Amino acid sequence: MNIETGITPANLARAFLWRILKERGKTILLAPAGVMIFLSAFAVIAYAIPGLLTGPTMTALRQYAGQNFPDASQSKGMLCAALFAQGPFLMALLVAFSASGSASALITGEMRRGTFEILFSGIKNTTELVLGLMLTAVGISIVDWGLCMVTALAVSAAFVFFADAWRLVDMGQFIYGFTLSIPMALLGTATGTTISLKWPWVAQHRIGTTGNITQLVGALPSVLLLLYITFNPAADVAAVVTAAWFVSLMLFVLVCFGLAVGIKRTHFIGSSGV
C-alpha cells in the first residue's frame, strides 16, 4: 500500500470497475443475451429436432438421459440432458471467452490512455497495480457471470416447466453445475491479463470482427471440458465441476503470484503504444 497517496489495489479496482461499468452501459447485457439465445436454441434442438445435433453430442445426450432420466420420454430426457449435462459447460465456455476478452480490453485500453504512466507517479511497485487490475478483471467477470447465471436458470426453468419435467430435476445439482462458469471465468481472466501484459502484440491479433487470440486461449480449458463431457457421457458432472474448481483456483493463484513478482514497469509503460 502507498500510504502517502492512498492508492491500493482495492481502490484501483473500484475506480476501474466503476468507470468500465459506466462505459459498457447496456452492452453489459450482451453476454446474458448470448447465453439466452444459445441455451434456448440448444434446448429446442435437443427436445424437438435432435437430428440437427452432431453425432457425438446426440450420443452423449441419449446416454446421459438413459442413465439419469430412465423414466422420461425420449424428448424430455434429451431436454434435461441438454440443460443439466452440457448446458453448464456451454455457459462456462461463453463466460470464459467473455472474461478473457474483458481482461485484455481493460489492460490494452489503459495502455492506450496512458493511465499507467500516471499511476506510477503514486505507486512504488508493480505488485499493487497488477493486483488492482486482477481485482478489476475478476469483478467484471463476476458481474458477467451473475447476469449469465440468472439468465441460464430462467431459461432452463422455462423449458423444464414447458416440458412438464419438474419431477426429473435435481435443482441442487443443476445449480452447482452452473457454478462451473466461475473457475472458468477466473482462468479466462488470468489468461487475458497475462497475455496482455507479457505479450501485448498477441492481444492485438483479431479473429473475425470481435474476437482475438487471447479469448481463444482463455476459452480453451472450457472447450476441453466440453469435449470431455461429450465423449464421456457417463462421467459424473458434479465430480468434473469439483475438479475444475480445484485446478482452476490453484492455477489462478499461481498466475497471480507469478504476475505480481514477474511483471516490471516496462511491461506497462514500454507497451503504452499498443
N, C-alpha and C positions, 0 to 999 in steps of 0.2 A: 504493500500500500504506500502511496505517496501522501504523507500527512499534510505537507505544505499546500498542495493543490486540491486534495480531496479526491483525486482520481483513483478509483478502484475498479477491478473487473466488474463488480456488480453495478457500479454507477455507469460504466461504459455500456454494459449490456442494456440497462434500462433506457439510456439515451438512444442507442442504435435501434433497439426494438420499437420504441415509441415512434421514431421517425419512419422506420420501414413500414410499420403497420398503417401509418397515415398515408404514405406514398402508395401502398398497394391498393388501398380503398376497396372497391367492390371486386377487384381481381383476386382478392383473398378467397373468393368463393369458387374459383376455377378448379382447385383440387377436389373439393367435395362434389362439385358438379361432374367432374370426370369419374369419380367413384360411383356416383349415382347412375350415370349413363352406362358405364362399363359393367357394373354389377347387375343392373337391370337387364341389359342385353344378354349377359351370360345366363342369368336365371331363366329368361324367356326361352332361350335356345335349348337349355337343358330340360326344361319342362315340356315344351311344345314341339320343338323341331331338333331333337338331338342329333339327327343325321348331319347337321352342319358342323358338329364338333369334330376335332381331329381324332384319328383313331386312338392314340394313347389316352387322350382326355376322356373319350367316351368309355373306353375300357376301365379306366380308373374310377370314374363316377359310378358305373354299374357295379363294379366290385365293392366299392365303399358302401353303396346303397344296399347291396345284398347282405353285407356284414353287419351294418348298423341299423338299417331300417327294413328288416326282413318281412314285416307285416304290411308295409306300404305298397301301394300300386307302383308300377314302374315309373310313371311320370312324377308322382310325389317323391319317390325315393331319389330320382335323378335331381329333382329340385333341391331337396335337403342336402344331398351330397355336394351339389354345386355351391350352395351357400355356406355349408359348415366345413367341408373338407378343403375346397380350393378357394373359396371367397376370401378368407383371411390372407392367403398367400398372394392373391391378385392385388388386394388392397395394400399389402406390405410393399409390393413392387412399385405401385404408383406413389406411395408416400416416400419411399427411399429415393425414387427418381426426383421427386419434388424437393426433398431435403438437401440432396447434394447440389441441386441447381441453386437453391436459395443461399446455401453457404458460399458457393462460388460467386454468385452475383453480389453478395454482401462485400466480399473482400476485393474483387476486381473493381466494384463501384467506388469503394472508398479510396482505392489506389488512384483512380482517375480524378477523384475530387481533391486529392492531396491531403486528405484528412490525417493520414498517419504522420506526415511531417509536423503538423500542428500538435498532435497528441504527444509526440516525443519531446516536445518542449516541457511537458509536465509529467512525463513518465520516465523513471530511472532505468527500467529494464523491459525487455520484450515480453517477459512472462505475464505481466499484468494485461498487456494488450492481447496476447494470444488467448488468455483465459476469458477476457471480455468478449472477444469475437466468438469463442466457442459457446459461451453462455447465450450470446445473441442468436447464433445459429440454432442452438438447442431450443431456445424459446420460440423461434419461428416454427420449428418442426413440431413442437408441442401444440401450437395453435392449429397448424395444418392437420395434425393427427386428430385432435379433438373434433374438429369440424367433419373430418372424413369418418371418424368413428360413429358420430351421431347419425351421419347420412347412411352409412352402411347398415347400422342397426335398424334404422327406419325403413330402408328399402327391403331388408331381409324380413322384418316383421310384416310388412305389407304383403310380400309374396307368400309367406307362410300362412297368413290369415286368408288370403285369396284361395290358396290350395287346401285350406282346412287341414293343415298338417301340424297343429299345435301339439298334439299328443306325442309327436315324434321328436320334439325339440328338447334338448338339454341346454337351457339358456346359459347356465354357468359355464359349461364347456365352450359354448358358442362365443360368449363374450371374451373368455380367456383366449380363444383362438385369435380374435381380432386384436389383442394386445401385442401380437407379433409385430405390428407396424412400429411400435415404439423402439425396440432394439434395432430394427432395420433402418429407422429414421436416424438413430444415433450413428450407425455405421455410415449412412449416407452423408451426414453432417461432417463426420471425421474425414471422410474421403474428399468431400468438396473443399474443406478447409486446408487439408494437407496439399492437395494438388495446386490449389490457387496460390498458396504461399511459396511452395517449393518450386513448382514448375508452372508459373502463370501463363506461359505461352501455350501450354496444353489446354488450359481452360478457355482459350480463345477459339479453338477449333470447333466450328459448328457442325452439327449433324442435322440436316433438314433446316427448318426455319426457326425452331425453338430449342432444340436440344444441343448438347455438346458432349465431348468425350468424358468430362467429369461426371455427368449424370449417368452415362452408361456404366462407368466403373462403380459408381456409388450404388447402382441398382443391381450389380452383378450377384451379390450374396442372395438377394431376394429371388433372382432368376434361378439360381442353383437350388434353392429350397423348393421353388415351384416345380422344377423338373424332378426333384427327388420325390415329392409327394405324388406327382403324376405317375411316375414309373414304379412307385412303391405304395400302391393304394392301401395295402394292409398296415402301413405304418401308423403308429399312434400319434394323432395330430397334436394332442396335448404334450406328449413327450418331445416332439420335434420343436414345439414352441418354447418349452422349458430349456432345451439345449441351446436354441437360438438366443434366448435371453442371456444365458450364462456366458456363451462365447462372445456375443456382441458387447456385453458390458466389459468383459476383460479386454477386448481389443480397443474399445473406446477409451478406457483408462490409459492403456499403453500409448495410444496415439496422442492423447492429451499431454501425457508426460513427455513423450518424445518431442512434441512441438514446443512445449514450454522450455525445454533445455537446449533444443537444437536450432530454433529459429533465431536469426540475428536481425539487426535493424536493416541491413541491406536487403533482406527479403521483402521488407515493406517499402522502404524508400527507393531502393535500387530498381524496383519494378513499377514505380508510380506512373510510368508512361504507358503501361499496358492498355 
